[in-house]
Amino acid sequence: DVVTPCDTPSALQRGGSLSSITIIALILVVGISYALWQQSKVQEGTNYIASGCFGVTFEGNNPINLSNSFPITEEDGMKTVPYTFTITSSCNGKAAYDVNLESLASTTFQSSSIRVALDGTNKLYNEYEEVETYYDDSKESRRLISGRLDDGESVTYNLRIWIDEDAPNSEQNKIFASKIVVNASEDFDDPVIENINATSTHNSITITYHANGDVTPAVCKYGTTEGNYTNEVSGATGTRCNITGLNENKTYYYQLCTETKKGTKCEEDNIKTILPISSQVKVGDYISMTPTSTSYTISKDLTGYTSDQTINPSELNLWRVIKVNASEGTVEMVSYYVSSKVVYFYGRTGYENLVYGLNKISSQYGDGIHVLISRHMGYAITTTSQCQSWMSLNCGTDEGYQEDLQLVNVAYSGAPGCVYSCAGLKSERVGESYNFGYWLASRTNVGGNNLYGKFIDSGGTLQELDTLSLSGNESAEGHSVRPVVTLKSTSELQDGTGKFNTPYTLR
């Protein structure tokens, strides 16, 4: 593309008095000084570049005329009419190509003052990678894009060139002459598989890699004996292979192969599926796990209380297994302690948001590594988390808490049938003396102003709290929170015996 300036009127032709000339000159620094540029394409008709059986056709559109051009913003530059060209491969097999923009000998602009956009890529000319020039007397050449084409495949690009908005006044009345140069070759890489990384769960293996094969992106096989890869994985790509349906705690050997026109490359390795956390612990075991959050502020808009409230999730660092999910390999455990700060839910807002609020608080009880999901004690999937209004029918009695209470009873007593007292907290923290009751993610609407929230008192008895009333005139009463977390199947034990004084720790 060639950009040439036209003549502009002199200052005396434009002015009347000296003061008016000065004002106009200031305005026209980015106006007339850069005005009336014309951009003409160098490529005429269709160019054909050939090497042996390989060929690329290069077709461009009509010239672009830029009237009253001056330094403009990127947003305005992207609105200009582009120079559109199409590259088509006309040889068997794939073609590798580079699209370069070469500034010719007549160019006087600094490359830092010209902005070049090729479709979604938008940079100053000097920000593109510099490559070897095609013409001996060219100023410089910059690679705009690289790619590959199959036989008969085409790709179309839109090129825009304009003066950058930050171009200095010293760039006035200069020229940027350039040509598009397409370098193409039938040069296929040697087959390579690299950056291999394998991870496993209790029943699956995921392998990531980079395979450059053009004939086959990657073939992924595995088996249980080294060198004997009897199972081929369908759906393997050039970057990923997922092997599922495996046995836990077993070593699997895998092979990755990629093929190009220059040959075949294979890599082999092995990995062991893990023993899921569900196979490492049993109901009633103690596990040490400290949440990462040291402070969480509970908005008064969530609770209906008179002010915001703050708790420290990381203080709950001892947990007890209440459920083992063998099919998923996961484990559910409840906090052995409750929060040292009580949380108040109050009035109409508190009632509507009780379950939703408790679960939002419980989402803070993760360590960023092992916790799959968190919920509050007493929450069940069938429980409506948030009421649309205090009289909503779907905010009636929530009974989902009963399953959680039974799980805790079994974990604490070692046998079914324990009364609610087993779900209480009978021990105290070292150096502290309290036995607070805790909220359950449940509520009851019995009509009128009788809106109840459920909780377990310090003796382990199920109670209903009626201070969540429509009028909100009763004295506010608060209870602690007690979260339940689910550990990922990939969590592993590091040490410990699972007892109260020597709990398991997580790797």
C-alpha positions as CSV (number, residue, x, y, z in Angstrom):
1,D,0.0,0.0,0.0
2,V,1.3,3.5,-0.9
3,V,0.2,6.6,1.1
4,T,1.0,10.0,-0.6
5,P,0.2,13.5,0.5
6,C,-1.5,16.1,-1.7
7,D,-0.7,19.9,-1.6
8,T,-2.2,21.8,1.2
9,P,-3.0,25.6,1.3
10,S,-0.3,27.9,2.8
11,A,-0.9,29.8,6.1
12,L,-1.3,33.1,4.2
13,Q,-3.9,31.6,1.9
14,R,-5.9,30.3,4.9
15,G,-5.5,33.4,7.2
16,G,-6.7,37.0,7.5
17,S,-5.2,38.6,10.6
18,L,-2.2,37.2,12.5
19,S,-4.5,36.0,15.4
20,S,-6.8,34.0,13.2
21,I,-3.8,32.4,11.5
22,T,-2.5,31.2,14.9
23,I,-5.8,29.7,15.9
24,I,-6.3,28.0,12.6
25,A,-2.8,26.6,12.7
26,L,-3.3,25.1,16.1
27,I,-6.5,23.4,14.9
28,L,-5.1,22.2,11.7
29,V,-2.1,20.5,13.2
30,V,-4.2,17.3,13.1
31,G,-6.5,18.6,10.4
32,I,-5.2,20.0,7.1
33,S,-1.6,19.2,7.9
34,Y,-2.5,15.5,7.5
35,A,-5.3,16.1,5.1
36,L,-6.1,14.6,1.7
37,W,-4.1,11.4,1.8
38,Q,-4.7,8.7,-0.7
39,Q,-3.9,5.1,-0.2
40,S,-3.5,2.9,-3.4
41,K,-2.9,-0.8,-3.4
42,V,0.3,-2.1,-5.0
43,Q,-1.1,-5.5,-5.9
44,E,-2.7,-5.4,-9.3
45,G,-5.3,-8.1,-10.2
46,T,-4.2,-11.6,-9.2
47,N,-0.6,-12.5,-8.3
48,Y,0.5,-16.1,-8.4
49,I,3.5,-17.4,-6.5
50,A,4.5,-21.0,-7.2
51,S,7.2,-23.5,-6.1
52,G,7.1,-27.0,-7.6
53,C,3.6,-28.4,-7.2
54,F,2.8,-25.9,-4.5
55,G,1.0,-22.6,-5.2
56,V,-0.8,-19.8,-3.5
57,T,-3.1,-17.4,-5.3
58,F,-3.3,-13.8,-3.9
59,E,-6.3,-11.7,-4.7
60,G,-7.0,-8.2,-3.4
61,N,-9.8,-5.7,-3.7
62,N,-9.9,-2.1,-5.1
63,P,-7.7,0.7,-3.8
64,I,-8.7,2.5,-0.6
65,N,-9.2,6.3,-0.8
66,L,-8.7,8.1,2.5
67,S,-9.9,11.7,2.2
68,N,-9.0,14.3,4.8
69,S,-6.9,11.8,6.7
70,F,-5.2,12.7,9.9
71,P,-4.1,10.9,13.1
72,I,-7.1,9.1,14.5
73,T,-8.1,6.8,17.4
74,E,-8.0,3.0,17.2
75,E,-11.8,3.0,17.4
76,D,-12.1,5.3,14.3
77,G,-9.3,3.4,12.5
78,M,-11.2,0.2,12.8
79,K,-14.1,1.8,11.1
80,T,-12.2,2.6,7.9
81,V,-12.7,0.6,4.7
82,P,-10.2,-2.3,4.8
83,Y,-8.0,-3.7,2.0
84,T,-9.4,-7.2,1.7
85,F,-7.3,-10.0,0.2
86,T,-7.7,-13.8,0.0
87,I,-5.0,-16.5,0.1
88,T,-5.9,-19.9,-1.5
89,S,-3.8,-23.0,-1.5
90,S,-3.6,-24.8,-4.8
91,C,-1.4,-27.8,-4.0
92,N,-1.9,-31.2,-2.5
93,G,-1.3,-31.3,1.3
94,K,-1.1,-28.5,3.8
95,A,0.6,-25.2,3.1
96,A,2.4,-23.1,5.8
97,Y,2.4,-19.4,5.2
98,D,3.4,-16.0,6.7
99,V,1.7,-12.7,5.8
100,N,4.2,-9.9,6.1
101,L,3.8,-6.2,5.6
102,E,7.0,-4.7,4.0
103,S,7.6,-0.9,4.1
104,L,9.3,0.1,0.9
105,A,12.3,2.4,0.2
106,S,10.1,5.4,-0.4
107,T,8.7,5.3,3.2
108,T,9.5,8.3,5.3
109,F,7.1,7.7,8.3
110,Q,8.5,6.3,11.5
111,S,7.2,2.8,12.0
112,S,6.0,3.8,15.5
113,S,3.6,6.3,14.0
114,I,1.7,3.9,11.8
115,R,-1.0,1.6,13.2
116,V,-1.7,-1.7,11.3
117,A,-4.8,-3.8,12.0
118,L,-5.3,-7.3,10.4
119,D,-8.8,-8.3,11.4
120,G,-8.8,-8.6,15.2
121,T,-5.0,-7.9,15.6
122,N,-4.3,-4.2,16.2
123,K,-0.8,-2.9,16.8
124,L,1.7,-0.2,15.9
125,Y,3.7,-1.3,12.9
126,N,6.9,-1.6,15.0
127,E,5.2,-3.8,17.5
128,Y,4.8,-6.7,15.0
129,E,7.7,-9.2,14.8
130,E,10.4,-8.0,12.5
131,V,11.4,-10.5,9.8
132,E,13.8,-10.6,6.8
133,T,12.8,-8.3,3.9
134,Y,11.8,-9.6,0.5
135,Y,13.0,-6.6,-1.5
136,D,16.7,-5.6,-1.1
137,D,15.9,-1.9,-0.7
138,S,12.9,-2.2,1.7
139,K,13.0,-0.3,5.0
140,E,11.8,-3.3,7.1
141,S,9.3,-6.2,7.1
142,R,6.9,-7.2,9.9
143,R,5.1,-10.5,10.2
144,L,1.4,-9.9,10.7
145,I,0.1,-13.5,10.9
146,S,1.1,-17.1,10.2
147,G,-1.1,-20.1,9.4
148,R,-1.7,-23.3,7.4
149,L,-4.1,-24.2,4.6
150,D,-5.3,-27.5,3.3
151,D,-5.5,-28.2,-0.4
152,G,-8.0,-25.8,-1.9
153,E,-8.6,-24.0,1.4
154,S,-8.9,-20.3,1.5
155,V,-8.5,-17.6,4.1
156,T,-9.5,-14.0,3.8
157,Y,-8.0,-11.1,5.7
158,N,-9.0,-7.4,6.1
159,L,-6.1,-5.0,6.4
160,R,-6.4,-1.4,7.8
161,I,-3.6,1.1,8.0
162,W,-3.8,4.6,9.5
163,I,-1.8,7.3,11.2
164,D,-1.7,6.7,15.0
165,E,-3.4,9.3,17.2
166,D,-0.1,9.8,19.1
167,A,1.9,10.5,16.0
168,P,4.0,13.7,16.6
169,N,3.8,16.9,14.4
170,S,7.2,16.0,12.9
171,E,5.4,13.2,10.9
172,Q,3.5,15.7,8.7
173,N,3.7,15.4,4.9
174,K,5.4,12.0,5.0
175,I,4.8,8.7,3.1
176,F,4.2,5.1,4.2
177,A,4.6,2.8,1.2
178,S,4.2,-0.9,1.8
179,K,3.4,-4.2,0.2
180,I,1.8,-7.4,1.4
181,V,4.3,-10.3,1.0
182,V,3.1,-13.9,1.4
183,N,5.8,-16.4,2.1
184,A,4.5,-20.0,1.6
185,S,6.1,-23.4,1.7
186,E,5.2,-27.1,1.9
187,D,7.4,-27.5,4.9
188,F,6.0,-30.0,7.4
189,D,7.5,-30.3,10.9
190,D,9.0,-33.5,12.2
191,P,6.5,-35.4,14.4
192,V,6.7,-34.2,18.1
193,I,4.8,-34.9,21.3
194,E,5.8,-32.6,24.1
195,N,4.6,-30.9,27.3
196,I,3.1,-34.2,28.5
197,N,1.3,-33.9,31.9
198,A,-0.8,-36.7,33.4
199,T,-3.2,-36.5,36.4
200,S,-5.5,-39.1,37.9
201,T,-8.6,-39.5,40.1
202,H,-9.8,-42.7,41.6
203,N,-11.3,-43.8,38.3
204,S,-9.9,-41.7,35.5
205,I,-6.7,-40.3,33.9
206,T,-6.4,-37.1,32.1
207,I,-3.3,-36.5,29.9
208,T,-2.5,-33.1,28.3
209,Y,0.2,-32.6,25.7
210,H,1.0,-30.9,22.4
211,A,1.1,-33.2,19.4
212,N,1.8,-31.6,16.0
213,G,0.6,-34.5,13.8
214,D,-1.1,-33.4,10.5
215,V,-2.0,-37.0,9.5
216,T,-3.2,-38.0,13.0
217,P,-3.3,-35.4,15.7
218,A,-2.8,-38.0,18.4
219,V,-3.6,-41.7,19.1
220,C,-4.0,-42.5,22.8
221,K,-3.8,-46.1,24.0
222,Y,-3.5,-47.6,27.5
223,G,-3.3,-51.0,29.3
224,T,-2.4,-52.5,32.6
225,T,0.9,-54.1,31.5
226,E,3.9,-52.1,30.3
227,G,4.3,-52.2,26.6
228,N,0.8,-53.7,26.0
229,Y,-1.6,-51.0,25.0
230,T,-4.8,-52.9,24.3
231,N,-7.3,-50.1,24.7
232,E,-7.5,-47.1,22.3
233,V,-9.3,-44.0,23.6
234,S,-11.8,-42.4,21.2
235,G,-12.0,-38.6,21.0
236,A,-8.3,-37.9,21.7
237,T,-7.2,-34.6,20.2
238,G,-3.9,-33.0,19.5
239,T,-3.8,-31.6,23.1
240,R,-5.9,-33.9,25.4
241,C,-6.8,-37.5,26.2
242,N,-9.4,-38.6,28.8
243,I,-9.3,-42.2,30.0
244,T,-12.4,-43.1,32.2
245,G,-13.9,-46.1,33.9
246,L,-10.7,-47.3,35.6
247,N,-10.1,-49.0,38.9
248,E,-8.8,-47.1,41.9
249,N,-5.3,-47.5,43.3
250,K,-4.0,-49.2,40.1
251,T,-1.1,-48.4,37.7
252,Y,-2.0,-47.8,34.1
253,Y,0.5,-47.6,31.2
254,Y,-0.3,-45.3,28.3
255,Q,1.1,-44.5,24.9
256,L,0.7,-41.3,22.8
257,C,1.5,-41.3,19.1
258,T,1.4,-38.6,16.4
259,E,2.0,-38.8,12.7
260,T,3.1,-36.3,10.1
261,K,4.3,-36.8,6.5
262,K,7.8,-37.1,7.9
263,G,7.1,-40.0,10.2
264,T,5.6,-41.2,13.5
265,K,6.5,-40.3,17.0
266,C,5.3,-42.1,20.2
267,E,5.8,-41.4,23.9
268,E,5.0,-43.8,26.7
269,D,4.6,-43.5,30.5
270,N,2.5,-44.7,33.4
271,I,0.4,-43.2,36.2
272,K,-1.4,-44.7,39.2
273,T,-5.1,-43.9,39.9
274,I,-5.5,-42.6,43.4
275,L,-7.2,-44.1,46.4
276,P,-10.1,-41.8,46.8
277,I,-10.7,-40.1,50.1
278,S,-13.8,-42.2,50.6
279,S,-11.6,-45.3,50.8
280,Q,-9.2,-43.7,53.3
281,V,-11.6,-42.7,56.1
282,K,-14.7,-43.9,57.8
283,V,-17.7,-42.3,59.5
284,G,-16.7,-40.7,62.8
285,D,-13.1,-40.0,61.9
286,Y,-11.6,-36.6,62.8
287,I,-9.9,-34.5,60.1
288,S,-8.0,-31.3,60.4
289,M,-8.8,-28.7,57.7
290,T,-8.5,-24.9,58.1
291,P,-10.5,-22.7,55.8
292,T,-8.5,-19.9,54.1
293,S,-10.9,-17.1,54.9
294,T,-10.0,-15.3,58.2
295,S,-12.9,-12.8,58.1
296,Y,-16.3,-12.6,56.5
297,T,-18.8,-9.8,56.8
298,I,-22.4,-10.7,56.8
299,S,-24.5,-7.9,55.4
300,K,-27.5,-6.7,57.4
301,D,-29.5,-6.8,54.1
302,L,-29.1,-10.6,54.3
303,T,-30.1,-11.1,57.9
304,G,-32.5,-8.3,58.7
305,Y,-30.4,-7.4,61.7
306,T,-29.6,-3.8,62.6
307,S,-26.0,-3.9,61.5
308,D,-23.4,-6.0,59.6
309,Q,-21.9,-8.9,61.4
310,T,-18.4,-10.4,61.1
311,I,-17.2,-14.0,61.6
312,N,-13.9,-15.8,61.3
313,P,-14.3,-19.0,59.2
314,S,-10.7,-20.2,59.7
315,E,-11.3,-20.8,63.4
316,L,-13.3,-23.9,62.5
317,N,-10.3,-26.2,61.9
318,L,-11.5,-29.6,63.2
319,W,-14.1,-31.7,61.3
320,R,-15.8,-35.1,61.7
321,V,-16.8,-37.4,58.9
322,I,-20.6,-37.9,58.7
323,K,-21.0,-39.5,55.3
324,V,-18.9,-41.5,52.9
325,N,-20.0,-41.3,49.2
326,A,-18.4,-44.4,47.8
327,S,-19.8,-44.0,44.2
328,E,-18.4,-40.5,43.9
329,G,-15.4,-41.1,46.1
330,T,-16.2,-38.0,48.2
331,V,-16.6,-37.5,51.9
332,E,-18.9,-35.2,53.8
333,M,-17.8,-33.8,57.2
334,V,-19.3,-31.4,59.7
335,S,-17.4,-28.9,61.8
336,Y,-16.7,-30.3,65.2
337,Y,-17.0,-26.7,66.6
338,V,-19.4,-23.9,65.9
339,S,-18.6,-20.3,65.3
340,S,-17.5,-18.4,68.3
341,K,-19.6,-15.4,67.1
342,V,-23.3,-15.8,67.1
343,V,-25.2,-14.7,64.0
344,Y,-28.6,-12.9,64.2
345,F,-31.4,-13.4,61.7
346,Y,-34.3,-11.1,62.4
347,G,-37.7,-10.0,61.2
348,R,-39.2,-10.5,57.8
349,T,-35.9,-10.2,55.9
350,G,-34.2,-12.7,58.2
351,Y,-37.0,-15.2,57.8
352,E,-37.0,-15.0,54.0
353,N,-33.2,-15.3,53.8
354,L,-32.5,-17.7,56.6
355,V,-31.6,-20.8,54.6
356,Y,-30.1,-18.8,51.7
357,G,-28.1,-16.7,54.2
358,L,-26.7,-19.7,56.1
359,N,-25.6,-21.4,52.9
360,K,-23.9,-18.2,51.7
361,I,-22.0,-18.0,55.0
362,S,-21.0,-21.7,54.7
363,S,-19.5,-21.1,51.3
364,Q,-16.6,-19.4,53.1
365,Y,-15.6,-22.6,54.7
366,G,-13.2,-23.9,52.0
367,D,-9.4,-24.2,51.9
368,G,-9.0,-23.7,48.1
369,I,-7.7,-27.2,47.6
370,H,-9.8,-30.0,49.0
371,V,-13.3,-28.7,49.5
372,L,-15.6,-29.4,46.6
373,I,-18.7,-27.7,48.0
374,S,-19.9,-26.2,51.3
375,R,-23.4,-26.0,52.8
376,H,-24.9,-25.3,56.2
377,M,-26.0,-27.9,58.7
378,G,-29.6,-28.9,57.9
379,Y,-29.7,-27.9,54.3
380,A,-31.2,-30.3,51.7
381,I,-31.6,-29.9,47.9
382,T,-35.4,-29.9,48.4
383,T,-35.2,-26.9,50.7
384,T,-36.1,-23.6,49.1
385,S,-33.1,-21.5,49.8
386,Q,-34.7,-18.0,49.5
387,C,-38.4,-17.0,49.9
388,Q,-39.9,-14.5,47.5
389,S,-42.0,-13.1,50.4
390,W,-42.6,-13.9,54.0
391,M,-46.0,-15.4,53.2
392,S,-44.8,-17.6,50.3
393,L,-46.2,-21.1,50.3
394,N,-42.8,-22.5,49.4
395,C,-41.5,-21.0,52.6
396,G,-43.5,-23.4,54.7
397,T,-42.0,-26.2,56.7
398,D,-38.5,-27.3,55.7
399,E,-37.8,-30.9,56.8
400,G,-34.4,-31.4,55.1
401,Y,-32.6,-30.9,58.4
402,Q,-33.6,-34.4,59.7
403,E,-31.2,-36.3,57.4
404,D,-28.3,-34.1,58.6
405,L,-29.2,-34.6,62.2
406,Q,-29.3,-38.4,61.7
407,L,-25.9,-38.3,60.0
408,V,-24.4,-36.4,62.9
409,N,-26.1,-38.7,65.4
410,V,-24.6,-41.8,63.8
411,A,-21.1,-40.3,63.5
412,Y,-21.1,-39.3,67.1
413,S,-22.8,-42.3,68.6
414,G,-21.6,-45.1,66.4
415,A,-25.2,-46.5,66.0
416,P,-28.5,-45.3,64.5
417,G,-31.3,-44.2,66.8
418,C,-29.5,-41.6,68.9
419,V,-31.7,-38.8,70.2
420,Y,-31.2,-35.2,69.1
421,S,-28.7,-34.7,72.0
422,C,-26.1,-36.5,69.9
423,A,-26.2,-33.6,67.4
424,G,-25.3,-31.2,70.2
425,L,-21.8,-30.0,71.1
426,K,-20.6,-31.5,74.4
427,S,-16.9,-30.5,74.2
428,E,-15.3,-27.1,74.6
429,R,-12.4,-25.5,72.9
430,V,-9.1,-25.5,74.7
431,G,-8.9,-22.3,76.8
432,E,-12.5,-21.4,76.1
433,S,-15.7,-22.2,77.8
434,Y,-18.9,-22.1,75.8
435,N,-21.5,-24.4,74.3
436,F,-23.6,-22.3,72.0
437,G,-26.5,-23.6,70.1
438,Y,-26.4,-23.4,66.3
439,W,-28.8,-22.6,63.5
440,L,-30.3,-25.2,61.2
441,A,-31.0,-24.3,57.6
442,S,-34.7,-24.7,58.1
443,R,-37.8,-22.6,58.9
444,T,-41.5,-22.9,59.5
445,N,-44.4,-20.6,58.5
446,V,-47.5,-21.4,60.6
447,G,-49.5,-18.4,59.4
448,G,-49.9,-14.9,60.7
449,N,-46.9,-13.5,62.5
450,N,-45.7,-16.9,63.7
451,L,-42.6,-17.3,61.7
452,Y,-40.1,-19.8,63.1
453,G,-36.4,-20.6,62.6
454,K,-35.0,-24.0,63.7
455,F,-31.9,-24.5,65.8
456,I,-30.1,-27.0,68.1
457,D,-29.7,-25.6,71.6
458,S,-26.5,-26.1,73.7
459,G,-27.9,-29.4,75.1
460,G,-28.6,-30.9,71.7
461,T,-32.3,-30.4,71.7
462,L,-34.2,-29.3,68.5
463,Q,-35.8,-25.9,69.1
464,E,-37.9,-23.4,67.2
465,L,-37.1,-19.7,67.4
466,D,-40.2,-17.4,67.0
467,T,-38.4,-14.0,67.0
468,L,-38.4,-14.0,63.2
469,S,-41.7,-12.3,63.2
470,L,-43.4,-10.0,60.7
471,S,-43.6,-7.2,63.2
472,G,-39.9,-7.5,64.1
473,N,-40.6,-6.1,67.6
474,E,-39.3,-9.0,69.6
475,S,-35.7,-8.9,71.0
476,A,-33.3,-10.4,68.5
477,E,-31.7,-13.7,69.4
478,G,-28.7,-15.2,67.7
479,H,-27.0,-18.6,67.3
480,S,-23.7,-19.9,66.0
481,V,-23.2,-21.4,62.5
482,R,-22.1,-24.9,61.8
483,P,-21.1,-25.7,58.2
484,V,-20.8,-29.0,56.4
485,V,-18.2,-29.5,53.7
486,T,-17.7,-32.1,51.0
487,L,-14.1,-33.2,50.2
488,K,-13.0,-33.9,46.7
489,S,-12.4,-37.5,45.7
490,T,-8.8,-36.5,44.9
491,S,-8.0,-35.4,48.5
492,E,-5.4,-37.5,50.2
493,L,-4.4,-38.1,53.8
494,Q,-1.0,-37.0,54.9
495,D,-0.7,-38.2,58.5
496,G,-2.7,-38.7,61.7
497,T,-4.8,-41.5,63.1
498,G,-8.3,-40.0,62.7
499,K,-8.7,-39.7,66.5
500,F,-9.7,-36.5,68.4
501,N,-6.1,-35.8,69.6
502,T,-4.4,-37.0,66.4
503,P,-6.8,-36.1,63.6
504,Y,-6.0,-36.9,60.0
505,T,-4.4,-34.0,58.0
506,L,-4.8,-33.5,54.3
507,R,-1.9,-33.6,51.8
